[in-house]
């Protein structure tokens, strides 16, 4: 079984964290050991200096008339081994006698501060092995005795400890990585269980969901998000099914007309006038079917949520005049009249082809569902930073589109809703005094006339 990359990452981060932790711990431990070693050396020096002080005081007392420097030097030679350094300073703090290696002698100060208490000082120029000097007053105001402690042995012990720490660190990291990999098995077990639950979901059961515990953790949050994804997929599947049903319904009616007219015409020996009338009906049905196919292509574009480019040069007035003139024949065929209600000369931000399609769809819906022998009013204006395309007609109430879902009454309103959202606006369906008002409203950049500057206006 191949190694789990997730568990390897867990193990790596566990090892890194363990390395940082142990490095900090060993640093504190080493500093503490070094301080303790120095304190032990200093304590030993103070005790030895006190003993040497009493010994030298006795030597001076036994030979009061002898040269004091000679007596002190001989006392140091008698009391200390050859390699152990020691010194005596007079009452003024000047060095008067020394015993020990000459290299340490060169490290000693020529004078010390005059103080009767024990004083510890670090001396020596060696960076790796400095010396510890303890000075203690001699009894009878005879000066000060000094002992120098060599740190070689202490430093060697500390170096040995440091080498051991550095040598064991890679092994500790390796063991921590191995332990982290083994422990991560428990960490990833809930995710493996989640993956098994996902595999066990039945493909045919669209309502099956992953279990979520009452006290959710991070893995349960993944299950929640996955369930949410399943809900969205189920909604999308339902929308697609409804879309196919709507498409079939929209195409079936004109196709039925075409087939009925052709079957009837082929079944009887009609005169040319009847043939011409039948062909006219076939043509209108075919045109309607083509329009529905065009709408389906556009709606497929909307379902993909593809963004469209907007430009700040859409002429609302020109758009209203052009589309109204284009649709006059359609209005006449359904016994309707067009009337331009509020049309202002405004240049706005938008996508002109989509807005043209939207106004055509608004007029087509009004012609198809509006009350016969009634007037359809068209408005195109902008006010307070909002652009409006509105169509008003008498007829049965138009159901409003579902907000944010792009679902409306048939394909037409779904397309209109998508166009409005592409412009950052919305499709509005209102009814007052027995009249339907279907409008696109979107925030826009407005130019009042061709000589004024374009200025942004918030909605």
Buried (B, 14 or more C-beta within 10 A) or exposed (E): EEEBEEBBEBBEEBBBEBBEEBEEEBEEEBEEBBEEBBEEBBEBBBEBBBEBBEBBBEBBEEEEEEEBEEBBBBBBBEBBEEEBBBBBBBEEBEBBBBBBBEEBBEBBBEEBEBEEEBBBBEBBEEEEEBBBBBBBBBEEEBBBBBBBBBBEEBBEBBEEBBEEBEEEBEEBBEEBBEBBBEBBEEBBEBEEEBEEBEEEEEEEEEEEBBEBEEEEEEBBEBBBEBBEEBEEEEEEEEBEEEBEEBBEEBBEEBBEBBEBBEEEBEEEEBEEEEEEEBBEBBEBBBEBBEBBEEBBEBBEBBBEEEEBEBEBEBBBBBBBBEBBEEBEEBBEEBEBEBEEBEBBBBBBBBBBEBBBBBBBBBBBBBBBBBBEEBBBBBBBBBEEBBBBBBBBBBBEEBEBBEEEEBBBBBBBBBBBBBBBBBBEBBBBBEBEEEBBBBBBBBBBBBBBEEEEEBEEBEE
